[in-house]
Amino acid sequence: MKNKFSIVLPAKNESGAIGQTIERIKQLNIAHEIIVVNDGSTDQTKQVAESAGAKVVSHPYSKGNGAAIKTGARTATGEIIIFMDADGQHDPQDIPHLLEKIEQGYDLVVGARQKGSQASVGRGIANALYNNLATYMTEQIVEDLTSGFRAVRAVKFREFLYLLPNGFSYPTTSTMAFFRAGYSVTYVPIHAAKRIGKSHIQPLKDGVRFFLIIFKIATLYSPLKMFLPIAVLLFILATAWYGYTLYEYGRFTNMSALLYTGSIMIFLMGLISEQITALMYKEK
């Protein structure tokens, strides 16, 4: 490739897998630099990564996966950045396939996990819902919205650092931001293996995060496309209830008024949110 690229590995307590992951990347002999962002690990992650030959940037305490991604993006010196997990789930042999798409002119290339990849039933269902919702919002086929294995053009990715959360939903945020900005996004099929070590995912917290991501998908792209169907549904219910009460009792009820009011308020909320979203992507 004519461009230099950096590989960024966010890592928290990944001493069991980080060394092997770095060695497999180095065997490709194509990376300009391998950056490990040590997110407040309490094990030997930093020492193992340095011994394997990676550049290590450490957080003094755990700030979250998204914060580690932002640190890595700011540290990277390559024109192209590859983000991948340090726990052994992502196969470095897939990196050249992502880079091929970058060479073809794409701005963001996502490794889309195929059937058979290691994931719980609950996460599989959640990911399917995310993908379908994002496909509806963007009117583009979204194969894997939450995959953390991706290649991006560094300059364009840094445009959205202020949008990225410090938690686990940075893939969702960055993908929707690229779509909203009109950048080119594509997917490369990958197989995710079983991770080495203990997962940092927490079921209860993830349940809350599921609903937050649903709303984030809407607000990052086109809020009106989310609010308008709800407003129309309430308007139809209000009209149907008004028709029923008018026929049965000959009057307009408070329930109809409440539904009509709710319909108008939700539509106006969507309209205002749409304008705010447009300002988020206004070029400085």
C-alpha positions in Angstrom: 0.0 0.0 0.0 1.1 3.5 -0.7 -0.3 4.7 2.7 1.1 3.9 6.1 -1.3 2.4 8.5 -1.4 1.9 12.3 -3.0 -0.9 14.2 -4.7 0.1 17.4 -5.5 -2.5 20.1 -7.6 -1.3 23.1 -6.7 -3.6 26.0 -7.8 -4.1 29.6 -6.4 -7.0 31.5 -5.6 -8.9 28.3 -2.2 -10.3 29.3 -3.3 -13.8 28.3 -3.9 -12.9 24.6 -2.2 -9.6 23.8 1.3 -11.1 23.2 -0.1 -13.7 20.8 -2.2 -11.1 19.0 0.8 -8.8 18.4 3.0 -11.6 17.2 0.4 -12.6 14.6 0.1 -9.1 13.4 3.8 -8.7 13.1 4.0 -11.8 11.0 2.1 -10.0 8.3 4.9 -7.5 8.1 2.7 -4.7 6.8 1.9 -2.5 9.9 3.7 0.8 10.2 3.1 0.7 14.0 1.1 -1.4 16.5 -0.3 0.7 19.3 -1.7 -1.0 22.4 -3.9 1.3 24.6 -3.6 -0.1 28.1 -6.9 1.0 29.7 -5.9 0.8 33.4 -5.0 -2.9 33.4 -4.2 -4.5 36.7 -2.4 -7.4 35.2 0.8 -7.6 33.0 -0.9 -6.4 29.8 1.5 -3.4 29.5 4.7 -5.5 30.1 3.6 -8.3 27.7 2.7 -5.8 25.0 6.0 -4.0 25.2 7.9 -7.3 25.2 6.1 -8.3 22.0 7.2 -5.1 20.3 4.1 -2.8 20.5 4.0 0.8 21.4 2.0 1.1 24.6 0.0 4.1 25.7 -1.4 3.7 29.2 -4.4 5.2 30.9 -3.8 5.8 34.7 -7.2 4.2 35.3 -9.9 2.4 33.2 -11.8 5.0 31.1 -13.6 2.5 28.8 -13.2 0.9 25.4 -14.3 4.1 23.6 -11.9 6.2 25.5 -9.1 3.8 24.5 -10.1 4.0 20.9 -9.9 7.8 21.0 -6.5 7.7 22.6 -5.3 5.3 20.0 -6.7 7.4 17.1 -4.9 10.5 18.5 -1.6 8.6 18.9 -1.6 6.9 15.5 0.6 8.4 12.8 -0.6 6.3 9.9 -3.1 7.6 7.3 -5.1 4.4 7.8 -6.0 3.0 11.2 -7.0 -0.6 11.9 -9.0 -1.1 15.1 -9.3 -4.6 16.4 -9.7 -6.5 19.7 -6.8 -7.6 21.7 -8.5 -10.7 23.1 -7.9 -13.1 20.2 -11.4 -12.8 18.6 -10.2 -11.1 15.5 -7.9 -12.8 13.0 -5.0 -10.6 11.8 -5.1 -12.5 8.5 -8.3 -10.6 7.7 -6.5 -7.2 7.8 -5.3 -7.4 4.1 -9.0 -7.9 3.0 -10.0 -4.7 4.9 -7.1 -2.8 3.3 -8.1 -3.9 -0.2 -11.4 -2.1 0.2 -9.7 1.0 1.5 -7.5 0.9 -1.6 -10.7 0.8 -3.7 -11.7 4.1 -2.2 -13.9 3.3 0.8 -13.5 5.4 3.9 -14.7 2.9 6.5 -14.4 -0.9 6.1 -16.1 -3.1 8.8 -15.4 -6.7 9.5 -18.9 -8.2 9.4 -19.1 -11.3 11.7 -20.7 -14.3 9.9 -22.9 -17.1 11.2 -20.9 -19.4 13.5 -18.9 -16.5 15.1 -18.8 -16.8 18.9 -21.6 -14.8 20.5 -24.4 -15.4 22.9 -28.0 -15.8 21.7 -29.0 -12.5 23.4 -26.2 -10.5 21.8 -27.0 -12.2 18.4 -30.6 -11.0 18.6 -29.6 -7.5 19.7 -27.1 -7.2 16.9 -29.7 -8.3 14.4 -32.1 -5.6 15.7 -29.3 -3.0 15.5 -28.5 -3.9 11.9 -32.1 -3.9 10.8 -32.8 -0.5 12.4 -29.6 1.0 11.0 -30.5 -0.3 7.6 -33.9 1.4 7.9 -32.4 4.7 9.0 -29.6 4.9 6.4 -31.4 3.1 3.6 -28.2 1.2 3.1 -27.6 -2.5 4.0 -25.8 -2.6 7.4 -24.3 -6.0 7.8 -22.7 -5.5 11.3 -23.2 -2.3 13.1 -21.3 -3.2 16.3 -18.2 -5.0 15.1 -15.0 -3.5 16.6 -12.8 -4.8 13.7 -12.6 -2.0 11.2 -10.3 0.0 9.0 -10.8 3.8 8.6 -9.1 6.8 7.0 -7.6 8.5 10.1 -8.4 12.1 9.1 -12.1 11.3 8.6 -12.3 9.2 11.7 -10.9 12.0 13.9 -13.7 14.3 12.7 -16.0 12.4 14.9 -13.9 11.8 18.1 -16.0 14.3 20.0 -19.1 12.1 19.2 -17.7 8.9 20.5 -18.7 7.7 23.9 -16.1 6.4 26.4 -18.0 3.1 26.7 -18.5 0.1 24.4 -20.8 1.6 21.7 -18.1 3.4 19.7 -18.6 1.1 16.6 -22.3 2.1 16.4 -21.5 5.8 16.8 -18.7 5.9 14.3 -20.6 3.9 11.7 -23.7 6.0 11.8 -21.6 9.2 11.8 -19.8 8.0 8.6 -23.1 7.3 6.9 -24.6 10.7 8.0 -21.5 12.5 6.7 -21.9 10.8 3.3 -18.6 8.9 3.5 -18.3 5.5 1.8 -18.8 2.4 4.0 -18.5 -1.2 3.2 -18.2 -4.6 4.8 -15.8 -7.6 4.6 -17.0 -11.0 6.0 -15.0 -12.3 8.9 -15.2 -15.0 11.5 -14.9 -14.0 15.2 -13.3 -16.7 17.4 -13.9 -17.3 21.1 -12.1 -14.7 23.1 -9.2 -15.5 25.4 -9.8 -14.5 29.0 -12.8 -13.1 30.7 -15.3 -10.9 29.0 -15.8 -7.3 30.3 -19.5 -7.4 29.2 -22.1 -7.2 32.0 -25.6 -8.5 31.2 -27.6 -5.9 33.3 -25.6 -2.9 32.1 -25.7 -4.3 28.6 -29.5 -4.4 28.8 -29.6 -0.7 29.5 -27.0 -0.1 26.8 -29.2 -1.9 24.3 -31.9 0.7 24.6 -29.5 3.6 24.6 -27.9 2.3 21.4 -31.3 2.1 19.8 -31.9 5.8 20.4 -28.4 6.7 19.5 -28.8 5.0 16.1 -31.7 7.4 15.5 -30.3 10.6 16.8 -26.9 10.1 15.0 -28.5 9.8 11.6 -32.1 11.1 11.1 -34.2 11.4 14.3 -37.3 12.3 12.2 -37.3 8.9 10.6 -37.7 7.4 14.1 -40.1 9.9 15.5 -42.4 10.3 12.5 -43.8 6.7 12.4 -44.6 7.0 16.1 -46.3 10.3 15.6 -48.3 9.0 12.7 -49.4 5.9 14.7 -50.6 8.1 17.6 -52.5 10.3 15.1 -54.2 7.3 13.6 -55.1 6.0 17.1 -56.5 9.4 18.0 -58.6 9.5 14.9 -59.9 6.0 15.3 -60.8 6.6 19.0 -62.5 9.9 18.0 -64.5 8.2 15.3 -65.6 5.5 17.8 -66.6 7.9 20.6 -68.3 10.2 18.1 -70.4 7.3 16.8 -71.2 5.8 20.2 -71.5 8.9 22.4 -71.6 11.8 20.1 -68.6 13.6 21.6 -64.9 14.3 21.5 -63.1 12.7 24.5 -60.0 13.7 26.5 -58.3 10.5 25.3 -58.5 11.7 21.7 -57.2 15.1 22.7 -54.3 13.4 24.6 -53.4 11.2 21.6 -53.6 14.1 19.1 -51.4 16.2 21.4 -48.9 13.4 21.9 -48.7 12.9 18.1 -48.0 16.6 17.5 -45.4 16.8 20.3 -43.5 13.8 19.1 -43.5 15.1 15.6 -42.1 18.4 16.8 -39.5 16.7 18.9 -38.3 14.8 15.9 -38.2 17.9 13.8 -36.1 19.8 16.4 -33.8 16.8 16.8 -33.3 16.7 13.1 -32.1 20.2 13.1 -29.8 19.6 16.0 -28.4 16.5 14.3 -27.7 18.6 11.1 -25.7 21.1 13.2 -23.6 18.2 14.7 -22.2 17.5 11.2 -21.9 21.1 10.1 -18.3 21.6 8.8 -16.3 23.9 10.9 
